Amino acid sequence: MAKATREAYGETLAELIQKNPKIVVLDADLAESTHAAVAGRKAPERFFDMGISEASMIGTSAGLAASGYIPFASSFAMFCTGRVWEQIRNSIAYPHLNVKIVGSHSGITVGEDGVTHQAIEDIAIMRAITGLEVYVPCDQYETRAVIEHVAESTNPCYVRLGRSKVEDVFDPDYKFDVNKVNVLRKGKDDIAVFCCGLMVQSTLEAAKKLEEEGISVTVVDVCSLKPADTDGITEILKNNSRIFTVEEHSITGGLGSLVCEIAADHCPRRIHRIGMYGFGESGNYKDLLKEYKLDGEGVYDQIKGYLD
């Protein structure tokens, strides 16, 4: 069943806020879009709409965490990371406060809102902050697992979600360890493709097309970009010589950079990064994925072209 990861976030948080009286929810005037409003309707006394003031939202979240609460602070990924990077670094990460920052509408699939709303640098700038964990779930079930995990964690976290509905990758009964990579498809050739977020669906589609041409690739879902599953990624690098990464993010600082860093330290490999090489543009999200070769066909074309 197709469902946006932001929808799964709202549903899961609505369940958790009823079970845990320490959970509070903050939003920056976008609660219906982020689906944080679903939790707000279950516990209105613990829901705070901060208006169009992301800095106030982050500062208030820090204060609530210092008082023993578990704040979930939501907005579009562009605004709850880029606009308030200094507050996240100094008010949350440096004192190591238990705040969960949830950015919906990430990447180019925010679509018609255009470049100003398309966060393609958020993984990079969040990954750079000491002590902040970073998660990029690919479907509703992985999102649920991530939100349940960060609610139990005492570390500050960033969770990256999308606007558009995405097909399920996992089934409802899958047992997650969100800090480990998931090998979704074991290939027969020495080719591995690491992916995250909705690029998991695009990569699986591409892998199916490649299989029809006799090219069998391993597909690896990387949900946790920090802390990274260094051992799991290294093992896949050791067993494959041709490596690709696919992300709805700039090729600088995101998943591709992470895999390159691990390869440099543990298992040198030539790695071909597939992602954004510049800014996007306004348009229907399916058209944008096609334009920037990040849909299934585009990922197939890029992998096949590199192999050829």
C-alpha positions, 0 to 999 in steps of 0.5 A: 500500500502506498503511503507517504513517510510523513503520514506514517510519522504522524500516525506513529507519533499519535500512538506514542504521545498517548503512551508516553506522557514525556513526549511533546510535539512542536511544529512551525505552522506546517503541522497538517503538512508534516502530519504532526497535527495527528499527534496534536489532536490526541494530546492537545495539551502537549502540542505547540504550534510555534508559528513561522519561527523555526528558531523559536521552535528549536530553542523551546525544544531545547528547553523542554528537553532540559526539563525532562521532556522528549520533544519532536520538532517538525517542519519542512526539511529545508526550514528545520535544518538549514534555517536553524543550523546554529541553534541545532548545533549550539542549543541541542547537539552541544549540550546533548539534549534529547530532541527529535528533529523531523524534516518532511518534504525533503529532496526534489519531490517536494515538487512544485514548491521549487528550489527554495523548498527542496532540501538537498543538503540537509543530510550533509549539514545534519551529519556534520553536527557532532552527536546528532543521529541521522535517519532516512527511512524508505517506507511507512514501516521503516518510518514507524520503526525509526520513530519508535527507535528515536523515541526510546533513544536519549540522543538528539536525532534528525529524521528525514521524510518525504512528501509523496506517497511511496510503495512499501518495501518492507512488510508489516512484520519485518523485524528492524534494527534501524542502525543496520543496513538491510540487504534487500536484494542479493545479486550474483554479480560483484555489483552493489548499490547503496540507497536511502529514502525513496531512492530505495524504490527507484533502485529496486525498479532499476535492479529488476530491469538490469536483471532482465538483461542478465545483470544481477546487483545487490541492493542495500537500504541504508536507513541510518546514515549516522551512526553508520553501520560501518561493519555492514557497509564494509562487508558489502564493499569487500564482496563487491568491486563495482559500487554505486550510491543513489540518493535524492540529495546532493552527491556532496555530504550525503550517502555517497560521501558516507560510503566513500568515507568508509571505503577510504578507511576500511576497503578502497573501492571506486564508487559511482555516486548518483544524486543531485549535481546542482539545484533542481527546479519547480515541477511535478515530482514525477517529472522532476525524478525523470528529469534528474534521472532519479526514477527507476528508469533513470537509475537504471540508465545511469548504472547501465551506462557506467557499467558499459 
